[in-house]
Structures are given as structure tokens and as C-alpha cells.
Amino acid sequence: MKVVAVCFFFLAIVAFLVQMYVAIRHLDEVEGLLSKSDFVLGNRKLYLHAGLLGKIMRICTISTLLTTPYLFVRKGLDDEAQLQNFPAPMKRLLVVLGCTMCIFSAAFLALWSF
């Protein structure tokens, strides 16, 4: 069982490394596409001086925003038109990366306890 847990751990690490690459290469582009979002602007202001970890946090929060947009639109934290105009390939990548990291990390923690 520990071998399976270690496999999930390494898969989560791979997802994290891909997310790190996306944060380094595409964060400014993604934030530009969501320029009217109070949520994105607030997180940018909060994590702007946090270096690489701040970039990863910002891309993770954007992944959360794209995964559950109705929550953020309902609370008035995001612009629905910008979310609908967000490029589908980038949205798919961010949603899949965020969900993959969560699932693999949860599986690792669940299996490691056995």
C-alpha cells in the first residue's frame, strides 16, 4: 500500500512542477485576462512580493476561481463576461492541474495512513 501512496505522491509532485512552470510562464497573461476580477487583483496585491511561492499561490487561486466560477460571480468577486471569454485551452489546463494536485495529494494522505 505504501508503494501506491508513493506513486500518488510523485504524481502530485509532477502536477506541482507543471503548475510551477505555468505560473512562471503564463501568470501575467492569465491575470491580464481576468483584469476586472476583484479576487484576482486582491490576490495579486497580497502575493506580489512573495516570489515564486507567491506566483504559485496566485495560479492556484486562479485555478480555484476557474473550477467554481459561479461562487465568485455570485459573491461579486469576478466578472462573468471575462470568465466566459477566458481561453478554453488555458482554462482546461488550470482546472485539470488544480484538481489533479488535490486528488493526488488526498490519495497520498489517505493511502499513507494504512
C-alpha positions in Angstrom: 0.0 0.0 0.0 2.9 2.3 0.7 4.2 1.9 -2.9 0.8 3.1 -4.2 0.9 6.1 -1.8 4.4 7.0 -3.0 3.2 6.8 -6.6 0.4 9.3 -5.8 3.0 11.5 -4.1 5.2 11.6 -7.2 2.2 12.3 -9.4 1.3 15.2 -7.2 4.9 16.5 -7.4 4.7 16.3 -11.2 1.5 18.2 -11.2 3.1 20.8 -8.9 6.1 21.2 -11.2 3.8 21.7 -14.2 1.8 24.2 -12.2 5.1 26.0 -11.3 6.0 26.2 -15.0 2.6 27.6 -15.8 2.9 30.1 -13.0 6.3 31.3 -14.3 5.4 31.4 -18.0 1.8 32.4 -18.2 0.7 34.1 -14.9 0.8 37.6 -16.3 -1.2 36.6 -19.3 -3.8 34.8 -17.2 -4.1 37.8 -14.8 -4.4 40.1 -17.7 -7.4 38.1 -19.0 -9.0 38.4 -15.6 -8.2 42.1 -15.1 -11.7 43.1 -13.8 -11.7 40.4 -11.1 -11.5 41.8 -7.6 -10.5 38.3 -6.4 -7.5 38.2 -8.8 -6.5 41.8 -8.1 -6.6 41.2 -4.3 -4.5 38.0 -4.6 -2.1 39.8 -6.9 -1.7 42.6 -4.3 -1.3 40.1 -1.5 1.2 37.8 -3.1 3.1 40.2 -5.4 6.3 40.3 -3.3 6.3 36.7 -2.3 8.5 35.5 -5.2 8.0 32.1 -6.8 5.8 30.8 -3.9 3.5 33.9 -4.5 3.2 33.1 -8.2 2.3 29.5 -7.4 -0.3 30.7 -4.8 -1.8 33.1 -7.4 -2.1 30.5 -10.1 -3.6 28.1 -7.6 -6.3 30.6 -6.6 -7.0 31.3 -10.3 -7.4 27.5 -10.7 -9.9 27.6 -7.9 -11.7 30.5 -9.5 -12.0 28.7 -12.8 -13.1 25.5 -11.2 -16.0 27.1 -9.3 -16.8 30.4 -11.1 -20.4 30.6 -10.0 -19.4 31.0 -6.4 -17.1 34.0 -7.2 -19.6 35.6 -9.6 -22.4 35.3 -7.1 -20.4 37.0 -4.4 -19.4 39.8 -6.8 -15.7 38.9 -6.8 -15.4 38.3 -10.5 -16.8 39.4 -13.9 -18.9 36.8 -15.6 -18.1 38.1 -19.1 -14.4 37.7 -18.5 -14.8 34.2 -17.3 -16.9 33.3 -20.4 -14.2 34.9 -22.7 -11.3 33.1 -21.0 -9.5 30.8 -23.5 -10.7 27.2 -23.2 -7.3 25.5 -23.5 -5.8 27.6 -20.7 -8.9 27.1 -18.6 -8.8 23.4 -19.1 -5.1 23.2 -18.2 -5.5 25.2 -15.0 -8.6 23.3 -13.9 -7.1 19.9 -14.6 -3.8 20.9 -12.8 -5.7 22.2 -9.7 -7.9 19.1 -9.5 -5.1 16.7 -10.2 -3.0 18.1 -7.4 -5.9 18.0 -4.9 -6.9 14.4 -5.9 -3.3 13.0 -5.9 -2.5 14.8 -2.6 -5.6 13.5 -0.9 -5.0 10.0 -2.2 -1.4 10.1 -0.9 -2.5 11.2 2.5 -5.3 8.6 2.6 -3.2 5.7 1.5 -0.1 6.6 3.6 -2.2 6.2 6.8 -2.7 2.5 6.1 
